[in-house]
Amino acid sequence: MSDAVSENVYIKPVQVTYDIDWNMLNKKLYFPLSLLSTFTVRCLLYPFTLVRTRLQVQVQQSIYNGTWDALKTTVKLEGFNSLYRGFWIYSYHLIPGILYITTFEATRLQASNISSNTYIKSAVGGGFASLTSQVLAVPIDIVSQHMMLVGLTAPSKLTKTNLGTVSATESSNKFNHRQINRIHVPNEIRSNNYRIFKHICHTLLKKYKQDGKISSAIKPFYRGYLLSTALFSLTSSIWWPAYYFYQNQLLKLDEFYLPLIIIQCISGPLSSLTSTLLTNPLDVCRTRIQVDKEKRPYGHVIKQLWKEERMSIFTKGLTARLTHSCVYSLFVIFGYETVKRVSLKDEYKSYVRW
């Protein structure tokens, strides 16, 4: 009799999920671990951030012939420490970074009430997260980019100094040696990052000290804000749906089994490859606008950039940006997904595929 009853008992199968939602996380564990993970990755990859910025600012190939030449030349002429110039200012990106991922997860969860489509939810979440975080990220970008460019000059102008920086001489080529009109930092303070930071902020606030208007103090730190917000919102709206798309395609492969974390670490760089290729011209324009000493209309910057670079605008600094974004995505996704699993509440652990 008991056997007959047991045969009729229906046991509901456990619904396994591949994705961990915001409400499934222990936030006390998640936030500190996420900060540590992100800081480590940013520290390792910062030299590529610096090189990408320098490549995007140079006119044609007036200074470097590519990513690896830029790395080698920078170390040779300015010393290894120069690869981390501006890093401590850049590391404040951890704050908008936490705001970004919190907004993304919360928005994606709320978007579930509107649509169950993973791609739509992630696109909305990514776009809104970038829109929110750029309020804090743009001033950090502007100051750190100016610091990254200290010591940058054309090859015929390069002369090593006893400060480990470079000095300049005149050049005649109209295009190859035209340089962006960026903030000049005197040679005598180039070996001190704090003094460089102070000088850059002092220069950005010059107009405010003249007229005393609050707007004059804010505007220099938000130059290119609209373009920057559009760029990163677009990038996020492409990156997250692409990430889940590649993940889902890899999960469908029946020929061999891969742990989920491996699939995610493959999907991250692939989505970065996709978003970077589609948005590179916007990133070049953004960098040019933000590091120019004088404020110029967007249209003027784009026209000048096209005149000088033509189709190279699609590949300018692309190797450095691809290297940075793909490797960054690999490490960040590994850290992001691992931290989410470590921070998972006990009651959900049996519902998640590992």
N, C-alpha and C positions, 0 to 999 in steps of 0.2 A: 504493500500500500504506500509506504513512504517513498519507494522507488518511483511509483507512478506519479506521485505528487511532485517529486523533484524534477521529473521529466517535463512537467507543465510549467515550471517556474521560469519566468523570463528575466534574464539578467541584462540590464541595460549596459551596452558597451561604453567604455570611457571615451569621451570625445577628445581626441588629441589635437592640439593646436601647434602651429609652427611659429606663431607670433605672440609676444607677451605684451598685453595692454597695460596702460598706465595704472589702472586700479589694482593690478596684480602685484605691484612692486612695494617693497619696504623702503620708503623714501629715506629713512635714516641711514640705510646702507648705500642706497643708490647714489645720492648726491656726492658724498666724499670720494667714493670709488670712481665715479664718473669724472670728477675734477682731476684726480690723480692720473687716470688713464689718458685724458685729453692733454694734460700738461706734458706728460712724457712724450707723446707723439709729436706735439708741436715743437718740443725741444730738439728732437731728433731730426725733424724735417725743415727746421727754420732756414738753414743755408739755401735750400731750394726756393723758399719764399723770397729771400733776399735777391737771389740771382734772377728769378722770374721778373721781379720788379725792375731790376736794372736793364734787363733785355727789352722790356716793354717800353722803357723810357728812351733808350738810345735810338738815334735816327739811322735807319737802315742797319748796316753792320759797322757803324763808325767806331765802336769800342770793342765789342766781343764778336766772335764768329759763331757762337752757339753756347749752349748750356755748360758743357764741360770746359770750354775755353774760358768762360766767365768764372767758373769755380777756380780753375788753375791760376788765372791772371789775378784774381782778387787775393788769393792766398799769397802769391808771389810778391805782389806789390804792396799789399796792405797788412799782411799777416793773417794767421788763422783766426784770431779773435775778431777780425772784421766781418767774418761770416755770421757773427752773432750780434752785430751792431743793431741796436734798437730792439733786441729780443725782450728785454724786461718790460718795455712799453707794450710790445706785441702780445706778451703773455697775459695782459689784462683782458684779452679776448676770451679768457675763461668765463668772465662774467656774462657777456652777451651770449657765449656758447651755452651756458646753463639755461639762460632765458630762452634761447632758441629751442633746445631739446625739450624743455618743459612745455613750451607753447606748442611745439609740434605734437607731442604725445597727447596733451590735453585737447587740442583742436581735432586731432584724428579720432579721439574717443567720442567727442561731441558730434563729429561728422557722421558717426555710425547711425545716429538718429535720422539722418537725411538719406544716406546711401550705404549699402552694404558692399559696394564695389571698392576693393582694396586700392586700386589705382586712383580713383577719384578722391578717396579719403586722404591718401598720402600726398597727392598733389595740392589739395586744399591746405592740409597741415603744414607742408613744407613752405608753400608760398606765404602763408600768414605768419609762420615762425620767423622767416627772413624779414618780413615787413616790420615785425616787432623788434627783433634783435639789432637791426641796422641803426636804430636810434642811438645805441651805445657803441656799436662797432665802428661807425664811420670816423668819429674823432680819433679813435685808437689807430685806425688804418692810416689816416692822414699824417699823424705825427711819426708813426713807425716807418712809413714809406720815406719821409724826408730823411730820417736817420739812416735808412738803408742806402741812400744815394750819396752819403758823405764820402768823398774820396773818388767818386766816379768822374772820369774824364776820358777824352779821346786818346787812341794809342800813340799818336805822334806827340801827344802832350805829356805822356807818362814819364815821371821822374821820381824815383824812390827818395824819400826824405828820411831824416833821422827819427821822425815820429811814426814811421811805418805807413805814411799816407803818400799821396801824390801831389805834385804841383803841375802847373800847366804852362805851355807856350802857345804862341799863335799858330793858326793853321789857315789854309786858304780855300779848301774845298767847300763850296757853298752848302751842299746837302750833307755829305758824309760827316762833316765836323760841326754842323749846327747842333747846338745842345738846347735842351729844354731850359727855360729861364727859371731855374729852381732856387731855393734859398741857399745863399753862400754861407758856408761855415768856415771861419778862419782856421788856418793850419795849426795855430798854437793851442786850440782847444779840441782838436780832433781825436786826441788820445783819451779823452775823458767823456764817457757817455752821458753823465749827468749834465755837464756843461753844454754838450751838444743839444740835449733835450731842452735845457733852459733857453739856449739861443734860438732854437726853432720856435718855441712857444712865444718868446719875446717878439720875434719877427711877425708871427701870425697875429699877434695882438697889437701891432704897431698902430693900425688905424683906430682901434679902440682907445688907445692912450692919447690920440689926437683929438677925437671928438667926444669921447666918454659915453657913447651910445652902447647899450647892451647888445643890440643887433650886430654891431661891429666886432664884439667879442665872440659871438656865436658863429657867425657866417663862415669865417676862415676854417673852422673845425668841421663844417658841414658842406664843404665844397664838393660838388658832384654827388650830393646825397640822393637826389632823385634817380640818377643813372645807376648808382651803387645799389639802391634798393631794388630797382627794376632788374638789374643783373642777378643779384643773389636770390630774389624771389623767383625769377625765371629758372635759374639753376636748380633751386630746391624743388620747384614744381616738375622739373624733368628728372632730377636725380632719384627721388623717392619712388615714383611709379616705375622707373627703369629698374631700380633695385629689386622691387617686389616682382617685376616681370621676369627678370633673369633668374631670380630665386625660384619662382614657380616653374619655369622651363627646366631648370636643373633638377627639381624635385620629381619631374615627370619621367626622368631617365630611369628605365627599369633594368638596364644592362648591368649596372653596378650600384652598390650602396655607398653613399657618402654621408658622414656625419653632418648634421645641419650646419654646424659652425664653419665647416669647410665650404659648403655651398654658399653661405653668406659672405665668406671672405673672398670668394670668386665673384659673387654678384656685385659687391661694393666697388671694386676697381672697374668692372665693366660699365656700371652706371656712371662712374666718374669719367670714363673715356667718352661716353655718349654726351653727357652734359658739357664737358670741357670743349669738345670739338664744335658744338653748336653755339657756344657763348663766348669764344675767345676774342672776337673783334670788340665786343662790348667791354670785356675786361681790359683790353689795351686802351680803349677810349677813357674808361674810368680812371686808370692809373695816370694817364697823361694829364687829365683835368685836375686831379687831386694834388699832384706834385708840382704843378706850374706855380711859380711865385705870384703871378698876376692872374686875376680871375678873367677868363675868356669865355665867350658864348659857346655852348655845346657845338653849334653848327660850324663855328670857326675851327674848333679843335678837330672835328671829324673831317672837314675839308682839307686842313693842313696834313692830317694823318694820311688821308687817301692820296694826296699829291706826292707825299714822300715815299709811301710804302706800296701803294697800289694793292695787288692781290696778296702781298706779303702780310697784310693786316690779319689774314686768317691763320697765319702760321707764326707770327711774331711772338717769341717767348713761349711757343706752344710746347716744345720739348720739356722745358723746365716746369711749365704748368701741368702738363700731363704726368710727368714724373712725380711732382709734388702731390697732385690730386689723387692719382691712382694708388700710390704708396700710402698716402694719408688715409684714403678710404679703407685700404686693407687693414691698417693698424687700428683706425678708429672703429670700424665695424667689429673687428675682433674684440676690442675693448668694450664697445657699446653693448654688443650682444652677450659677452661674458659677464659684464657687470649686471645686466638685466637678469641673467640666470642666477647669479650669486645673490641678488637682491630680491629674488622671487619669494613671495609669501609661502609658507609651508603648505597651506591648503591647495595651492595650485601646482605644486611640483609634479604631481602624477599626471597632469593634463598637458604637459609640454614635451614635445619631442626634443631630444638632445642630440 
